[in-house]
Amino acid sequence: MTLAVHEMSFEYEKGQPVLQNLNMDFSAHPVIGVVGANGCGKSTLFKLLLGLHTPTAGEVRWRDKAVRYDKRSLIEHRKNVTLMFQEPEQQIFYTDVFSDIAFSLRNLGIDEAEVFQRVEKAISMVDGQQFADKPIQYLSFGQKKRVALAGSLVLGTKYLLLDEPAAGLDPLGTRQMKALIRSISLSGKHVVMSSHDINLIYDVCDYVYVMNDGGIESQGVPEQVFLDKALIEKVGLEQPWLVRIHQELGMPLFRSEHDLSEASPLKNVEKECL
């Protein structure tokens, strides 16, 4: 296990647990989703994985060793694990795109020639070439999200934590974010994401943890987890629409709208006409 939590608990105030006895392995699947109602502990979990909080009990593990919390160890840990916050303004500090993405590299004393190469690569990874020269104040919300994502990628980290990556995005922006997540995963990085957009989770994740009251209520592949309607309703969520039409209309269980479209009778007629 490269990144995992073992018997981990956390509380902000003594006697008021936020997370309880979590065991989670984030290395077993390329894209892992963490879902649950507001207040279930998802954002706190991400902050613990990044080392912003110290577990009350148990541990965060990196390569089967407990993460240490001295300054030097945390700097090394965050070269391997980075977090993109829900609101891009939380991690954008400069008025121009290049300087903002380059900030962490320059802070580490990286040679300027290498900084340029790595920033350009990060901009390319988020398909940001068309707005890279614009002042950040003129960027759309979705473009700012991509700048924040590039800032998380520029260190070459192995694990990318995404807190509500599609929040605030329009349908086009959500489709672009899906494509970016798939592209990042295909590049060999692991993605761990939380989202209230259950359809997004169902579409892009290979494995899902369902959290409830600070613990793990269920886990497994999306098809298995989201077919359990009683469980999903118990934790205050809704089933993905593709799962609902499977159960309510008897259609095959598709993983994406694209798969549904490809299997539709009209699509087959269109192919025959061609």
C-alpha positions as CSV (number, residue, x, y, z in Angstrom):
1,M,0.0,0.0,0.0
2,T,1.5,3.3,-1.0
3,L,-1.1,5.7,0.5
4,A,-3.4,4.4,3.2
5,V,-5.0,5.1,6.6
6,H,-4.8,2.5,9.3
7,E,-7.2,2.4,12.3
8,M,-7.3,6.2,12.0
9,S,-9.5,8.4,14.2
10,F,-9.7,12.2,14.5
11,E,-11.5,14.7,16.7
12,Y,-11.3,18.5,16.8
13,E,-12.5,18.6,20.4
14,K,-11.9,15.9,22.9
15,G,-14.8,13.4,23.1
16,Q,-16.3,14.6,19.8
17,P,-15.0,12.2,17.1
18,V,-15.1,13.3,13.4
19,L,-13.5,10.1,12.0
20,Q,-13.5,6.7,13.7
21,N,-11.2,3.7,13.0
22,L,-10.8,4.2,9.3
23,N,-9.0,1.6,7.2
24,M,-8.6,2.7,3.6
25,D,-6.2,1.8,0.8
26,F,-5.8,4.4,-1.9
27,S,-3.3,2.5,-3.9
28,A,-5.4,-0.4,-5.1
29,H,-7.3,1.5,-7.8
30,P,-6.4,4.4,-10.2
31,V,-9.4,6.6,-9.4
32,I,-11.1,6.3,-6.0
33,G,-14.2,8.2,-4.9
34,V,-15.2,9.1,-1.4
35,V,-18.9,10.0,-0.9
36,G,-21.2,10.8,1.9
37,A,-23.6,13.5,3.2
38,N,-22.4,16.8,4.5
39,G,-20.5,16.5,7.8
40,C,-19.5,12.8,7.3
41,G,-15.8,13.7,7.4
42,K,-14.7,13.7,3.7
43,S,-12.9,17.1,3.8
44,T,-11.3,16.3,7.2
45,L,-10.0,13.0,5.7
46,F,-8.4,14.8,2.8
47,K,-6.6,17.3,5.2
48,L,-5.3,14.3,7.2
49,L,-4.0,12.6,4.1
50,L,-2.1,15.8,3.2
51,G,-0.8,16.2,6.8
52,L,-2.7,19.4,7.7
53,H,-4.1,17.5,10.7
54,T,-2.5,14.9,12.9
55,P,-4.7,11.8,13.7
56,T,-6.0,11.5,17.2
57,A,-5.4,7.7,16.9
58,G,-4.1,5.4,14.2
59,E,-2.0,6.7,11.3
60,V,-1.7,7.9,7.7
61,R,0.7,5.6,5.9
62,W,3.0,6.2,3.0
63,R,4.8,3.2,1.6
64,D,3.7,1.2,4.7
65,K,5.3,3.6,7.1
66,A,3.5,6.1,9.3
67,V,3.7,9.7,8.1
68,R,5.8,11.9,10.4
69,Y,4.8,15.5,11.1
70,D,8.0,17.4,11.4
71,K,8.5,20.2,8.9
72,R,11.0,18.3,6.7
73,S,8.9,15.1,6.6
74,L,5.8,17.0,5.6
75,I,7.6,18.8,2.8
76,E,8.6,15.5,1.4
77,H,5.2,14.0,1.9
78,R,3.5,16.8,0.0
79,K,5.8,16.2,-3.0
80,N,3.9,12.9,-3.3
81,V,0.4,13.9,-2.2
82,T,-1.3,17.1,-3.1
83,L,-4.8,18.5,-2.6
84,M,-6.9,20.7,-4.9
85,F,-9.4,22.5,-2.8
86,Q,-13.1,23.0,-3.7
87,E,-12.7,26.8,-4.1
88,P,-9.7,27.7,-6.4
89,E,-9.3,31.0,-4.6
90,Q,-8.0,29.0,-1.6
91,Q,-4.8,28.1,-3.5
92,I,-4.4,30.9,-6.1
93,F,-2.1,33.7,-4.8
94,Y,-0.8,35.4,-7.9
95,T,-2.3,37.6,-10.6
96,D,-0.8,35.7,-13.5
97,V,-1.1,32.0,-14.3
98,F,2.5,31.1,-14.7
99,S,3.7,32.6,-11.4
100,D,0.9,31.0,-9.5
101,I,1.6,27.5,-10.9
102,A,5.4,28.1,-10.4
103,F,5.0,29.2,-6.8
104,S,5.6,25.8,-5.1
105,L,8.6,25.0,-7.3
106,R,10.3,28.3,-6.7
107,N,9.6,28.0,-3.0
108,L,11.6,24.7,-3.1
109,G,14.5,26.4,-4.9
110,I,14.0,24.6,-8.2
111,D,16.2,25.8,-11.0
112,E,14.3,28.4,-13.2
113,A,14.8,26.5,-16.4
114,E,13.3,23.4,-14.8
115,V,10.5,25.5,-13.4
116,F,9.6,26.7,-16.9
117,Q,9.5,23.2,-18.3
118,R,7.4,21.8,-15.4
119,V,4.9,24.7,-15.5
120,E,4.5,24.4,-19.2
121,K,3.9,20.6,-18.8
122,A,1.3,21.2,-16.1
123,I,-0.5,23.8,-18.2
124,S,-0.6,21.4,-21.1
125,M,-2.0,18.6,-18.8
126,V,-5.0,20.8,-17.9
127,D,-5.4,22.0,-21.5
128,G,-4.8,25.5,-20.3
129,Q,-2.8,26.9,-23.2
130,Q,-5.6,29.1,-24.4
131,F,-5.8,31.1,-21.2
132,A,-2.2,30.8,-19.8
133,D,-1.4,34.4,-20.8
134,K,-4.5,36.0,-19.3
135,P,-4.6,37.7,-15.9
136,I,-6.2,35.4,-13.4
137,Q,-8.9,38.0,-12.6
138,Y,-10.3,37.6,-16.1
139,L,-10.5,33.8,-16.0
140,S,-13.8,31.9,-15.6
141,F,-14.5,29.8,-12.5
142,G,-13.7,26.7,-14.5
143,Q,-10.5,28.1,-15.8
144,K,-9.4,29.0,-12.3
145,K,-10.1,25.4,-11.3
146,R,-7.8,24.3,-14.0
147,V,-5.1,26.7,-12.8
148,A,-5.5,25.3,-9.3
149,L,-5.3,21.8,-10.7
150,A,-2.1,22.6,-12.6
151,G,-0.6,24.0,-9.4
152,S,-1.3,20.7,-7.7
153,L,0.2,18.7,-10.6
154,V,3.4,20.7,-11.1
155,L,5.3,19.0,-8.3
156,G,4.9,15.7,-10.1
157,T,3.0,14.2,-7.2
158,K,1.9,10.5,-7.4
159,Y,-1.5,11.1,-5.6
160,L,-3.9,13.9,-6.4
161,L,-6.7,14.6,-3.9
162,L,-9.7,16.4,-5.5
163,D,-12.2,18.0,-3.1
164,E,-15.5,18.6,-5.1
165,P,-13.7,19.0,-8.5
166,A,-16.9,19.7,-10.4
167,A,-18.5,22.1,-7.8
168,G,-19.6,25.4,-9.5
169,L,-18.9,24.1,-13.0
170,D,-21.5,24.2,-15.8
171,P,-22.2,21.0,-17.8
172,L,-19.3,21.8,-20.3
173,G,-16.9,22.4,-17.4
174,T,-18.0,19.2,-15.8
175,R,-17.3,17.2,-19.0
176,Q,-13.9,18.9,-19.3
177,M,-13.1,18.0,-15.6
178,K,-14.1,14.3,-16.3
179,A,-11.7,14.2,-19.2
180,L,-8.9,15.8,-17.2
181,I,-9.4,13.2,-14.4
182,R,-9.2,10.4,-16.9
183,S,-6.1,11.9,-18.5
184,I,-4.3,12.3,-15.2
185,S,-5.1,8.8,-14.2
186,L,-3.9,7.4,-17.6
187,S,-0.6,9.3,-17.0
188,G,0.1,7.0,-14.1
189,K,-1.1,9.1,-11.1
190,H,-3.6,8.1,-8.6
191,V,-6.7,10.3,-8.1
192,V,-8.8,10.3,-4.9
193,M,-11.9,12.5,-5.2
194,S,-14.9,13.5,-3.1
195,S,-18.0,14.9,-4.7
196,H,-21.7,15.4,-4.2
197,D,-22.1,14.8,-7.9
198,I,-22.9,11.1,-7.7
199,N,-23.1,10.8,-11.5
200,L,-19.5,12.1,-11.8
201,I,-18.3,9.6,-9.2
202,Y,-20.1,6.7,-10.9
203,D,-18.7,7.7,-14.3
204,V,-15.0,8.1,-13.5
205,C,-14.2,6.2,-10.3
206,D,-12.9,2.6,-10.2
207,Y,-13.7,2.1,-6.5
208,V,-15.9,4.0,-4.0
209,Y,-15.9,4.4,-0.2
210,V,-19.2,5.5,1.3
211,M,-18.8,7.4,4.5
212,N,-21.4,7.9,7.2
213,D,-21.0,9.5,10.7
214,G,-17.2,9.4,10.4
215,G,-16.9,5.8,9.4
216,I,-17.0,3.6,6.3
217,E,-20.6,2.4,5.6
218,S,-19.8,0.6,2.4
219,Q,-17.0,0.1,-0.2
220,G,-16.6,-1.5,-3.5
221,V,-16.8,-1.0,-7.3
222,P,-19.4,1.6,-8.3
223,E,-21.8,-0.9,-9.9
224,Q,-21.9,-2.9,-6.6
225,V,-22.1,0.1,-4.2
226,F,-24.7,2.2,-6.0
227,L,-27.1,-0.8,-6.8
228,D,-27.8,-0.9,-3.0
229,K,-30.6,1.6,-3.0
230,A,-31.4,1.2,0.7
231,L,-27.8,1.9,1.7
232,I,-27.5,5.0,-0.6
233,E,-30.8,6.4,0.8
234,K,-29.7,5.6,4.4
235,V,-26.6,7.8,4.1
236,G,-28.5,10.7,2.5
237,L,-27.4,10.2,-1.2
238,E,-29.2,9.4,-4.4
239,Q,-28.4,6.7,-6.9
240,P,-26.8,7.7,-10.2
241,W,-29.3,8.1,-13.0
242,L,-27.9,5.3,-15.0
243,V,-28.4,2.9,-12.0
244,R,-31.9,4.2,-11.5
245,I,-33.0,3.5,-15.1
246,H,-31.4,0.0,-14.8
247,Q,-33.4,-0.8,-11.8
248,E,-36.6,1.0,-12.7
249,L,-36.8,0.3,-16.4
250,G,-34.9,-3.0,-16.7
251,M,-32.2,-1.5,-19.0
252,P,-28.7,-2.8,-19.0
253,L,-26.4,-1.3,-16.4
254,F,-24.2,1.3,-18.2
255,R,-21.3,3.1,-16.6
256,S,-21.5,6.2,-18.7
257,E,-23.8,8.2,-20.9
258,H,-21.5,7.4,-23.8
259,D,-21.9,3.7,-23.2
260,L,-25.7,4.1,-23.2
261,S,-25.6,6.1,-26.4
262,E,-23.4,3.6,-28.1
263,A,-25.8,0.8,-27.2
264,S,-29.0,2.6,-28.2
265,P,-31.2,1.1,-31.1
266,L,-31.0,4.5,-32.9
267,K,-27.2,4.3,-32.8
268,N,-27.3,0.9,-34.4
269,V,-29.7,2.1,-37.1
270,E,-27.4,5.0,-37.8
271,K,-24.4,2.6,-38.2
272,E,-26.4,0.4,-40.6
273,C,-27.4,3.5,-42.7
274,L,-23.7,4.4,-43.1
